[in-house]
Amino acid sequence: MMTLLVLRSRLRSLYQKYELYINPIVKFVIALIVFQTINSALGYDSRLKQLPVVLAISLLSAFTPSSILVLLAGLFSVGHIYSISIILAAIIVILFAIMYCLFLRFTPNLGYAVLAVPILFFLKIPYVIPILLGLFATPLSVIPIGCGVVVYYLFEVLKEATAMQVTVSLEDTLQLYTYVIDSLFKSQQLYMTIIIFSLVTIVTFIVRRMKFDYAREGAVAAGSLTCIIGFLISDLRLDVSNQIGAMILGTLVSGIFAIIIQFFRLALDYTGVEHVQFEDEDYYYYVKAVPKINVTAPQINVKRFNTQRNAGLSGRINKEMLEDEEDDYDDEYEGYDEADTNSKGSSVK
């Protein structure tokens, strides 16, 4: 445990020291992953898949807020769809505009959650986002979570819609529009996912704010259990039981990942809990104080010794000590001689 605490302390110190450089690098990597994921999921326009284009947009995202990254990702997706169907691109622009305004109005600082949900869906661990937002955010975070779920299912619908042969006739246009809207907004799995993720976030938030010891760890466990039970009911009802095993494993991995992030963000020592009571002119306060665990990384000082130099130095010191002893001996001997001379003189007299 002490090794983990020392590692945590060193990583936090390193981040605080180089925060100005680490943040843009992390944002650049996240943006690169986002745009590469879009290219893998859609990738219809070969010009947008070129590495210089991806690097340039990722570099721009590294020095802008997360809301700008969401906007650029939406425009990037629309660009791919536009290369194969203007009609689909118009539909996507309308849907993205509605979600972007909704997200920007209430949770502008949680843009990464909107992008993380569809990316983690491809990795089979999207459950970590509602658990983390329940730990570190407010219940309003269900808005970016819902937008992220819609984006993921929208990409799945677009993959099927782009395979349809569409002409410019009005009948085919209406058919394509109806197909996208029906597939997206009549999807029971989409609604169930949004509801379950929202419940996981709210349950995690409520348990996290309780006053018992290890409330945050209990919140992760409660959120994970809510997620497993919710998707068990949903999968059995929608007859997609082949996803149950992957869902349970993904939820457990998400819970472990949330515990690790919680540990590195905030570690509390519940053995040193204190209950304090005090009052002012208007209120009487009952306060529970839980100390944070702060471990200072040990400083290792290495001293190098030159053996030849030390040998010479010790030789000089021994020589000087011998000379001092000889001088002292000579002084004492001369003292004895003078005493003897005086005693002889006095006896002759």
Number of C-alpha atoms within 10 A of each C-alpha: 6 8 9 12 18 16 16 21 18 16 14 15 14 12 14 11 11 11 13 10 10 14 14 17 15 12 22 21 16 19 27 20 17 22 24 18 15 20 20 11 17 20 20 18 17 10 13 17 18 11 10 11 13 20 17 13 18 24 18 16 24 22 15 12 15 21 20 16 25 25 15 18 20 19 16 20 25 21 19 21 24 17 14 15 16 14 16 20 19 15 16 22 15 11 14 21 13 12 20 20 11 15 25 16 9 13 16 18 14 21 22 22 24 27 26 20 26 26 20 15 15 12 10 16 22 23 27 26 23 32 33 25 23 29 26 14 15 14 17 16 24 25 20 28 30 23 22 25 22 24 22 20 19 20 17 15 17 19 14 12 18 16 9 10 8 16 10 10 8 9 11 14 15 11 11 20 16 12 15 19 14 12 18 21 14 11 12 12 17 18 16 17 19 19 14 20 27 23 21 30 31 23 24 30 26 17 21 22 12 13 10 11 14 13 16 25 19 16 27 30 20 21 31 28 17 19 26 22 13 18 21 19 14 19 18 13 10 12 10 12 14 10 13 17 11 12 20 19 14 20 23 20 17 23 25 16 16 21 20 11 12 17 16 15 11 12 14 16 13 15 9 10 13 12 9 10 10 9 9 7 5 6 8 10 11 11 11 12 12 15 14 12 13 14 14 13 15 8 6 6 6 6 5 6 8 7 9 9 10 11 11 11 12 12 12 12 12 12 12 12 12 12 12 12 12 12 12 12 12 12 11 11 12 12 11 11 11 10 11 11 10 10 11 10 9 8 7 6 5
